[in-house]
């Protein structure tokens, strides 16, 4: 039986007014299905703007773009904004071809995105911790539990079923 592999990782951290979600690897249907419920819980738990860092993403398909659209809509309904970091030509091309470069605020660097929010330009805190004491650290730990790293393998939907001993 052929397997459908999707290798991706997600890391999340929180600062004074933003939640930053760093995605790595391939954001395809398998990754989107795994990330969607976790991102919904994340935006319910944390406030402020959400910055999705696609710079380390090697591949994104329509499922990944759909995930961004869903996140964007949920944030807009709450009066919040989605900012996207993208520098790879293939990712920027997908955003342009679909017209999403107009829907999302797209930045080339974290410094640029954070500057646009009016926050100080500091580096990300260690995983699971945020500035501001125990409350921020607890929120950081909650966010880290919502979006853990993943490696998922599923059968490809178009893969033929394994031959049966009765097949002739």
JOKARA-V486881 format. One record per backbone hydrogen bond with DSSP energy under -1.0 kcal/mol. CO is the residue of the C=O (numbers start at 1). NH is the residue of the N-H. E is the energy in kcal/mol with one decimal. If there is no record, write none. Layout:
BEGIN
CO_NH_E, CO_NH_E
END
This chain:
BEGIN
4_154_-2.6, 6_152_-1.7, 7_26_-2.9, 9_24_-2.6, 11_22_-3.3, 13_20_-3.1, 17_49_-1.7, 18_15_-2.6, 19_51_-3.0, 20_13_-2.1, 21_53_-3.0, 22_11_-2.2, 24_9_-1.9, 25_58_-2.2, 25_59_-1.3, 27_61_-1.9, 28_32_-3.1, 29_33_-2.3, 30_34_-1.7, 31_35_-2.7, 32_36_-2.4, 35_39_-2.8, 36_40_-2.1, 37_41_-2.0, 38_42_-2.2, 39_43_-2.5, 40_44_-1.3, 41_45_-1.8, 42_46_-2.5, 49_19_-2.5, 50_83_-3.0, 51_21_-3.1, 52_85_-2.8, 53_23_-2.3, 54_57_-1.7, 56_25_-1.5, 59_27_-3.2, 61_65_-2.2, 62_66_-2.5, 63_67_-2.0, 64_68_-1.8, 65_69_-2.3, 66_70_-2.6, 67_71_-2.4, 68_72_-2.8, 69_73_-2.6, 70_74_-2.3, 71_75_-2.4, 72_76_-2.7, 73_77_-2.1, 75_80_-3.0, 76_79_-1.7, 81_50_-2.3, 82_105_-1.3, 83_52_-2.9, 84_107_-3.3, 85_54_-2.7, 88_92_-2.7, 89_93_-2.5, 90_94_-1.9, 91_95_-2.2, 92_96_-2.3, 93_97_-3.2, 94_98_-1.7, 95_100_-1.1, 95_101_-1.6, 99_102_-1.4, 100_104_-2.6, 105_84_-3.1, 107_86_-2.4, 109_113_-2.1, 110_114_-2.9, 111_115_-2.4, 112_116_-1.9, 114_119_-1.8, 115_118_-1.2, 120_122_-1.4, 126_129_-2.1, 133_137_-2.3, 134_138_-2.7, 135_139_-2.1, 136_140_-2.7, 137_141_-2.4, 138_142_-2.3, 139_143_-2.6, 140_144_-2.4, 141_145_-1.7, 142_146_-1.3, 143_147_-2.0, 152_6_-1.9, 154_4_-4.1, 156_159_-1.3, 164_167_-1.7
END
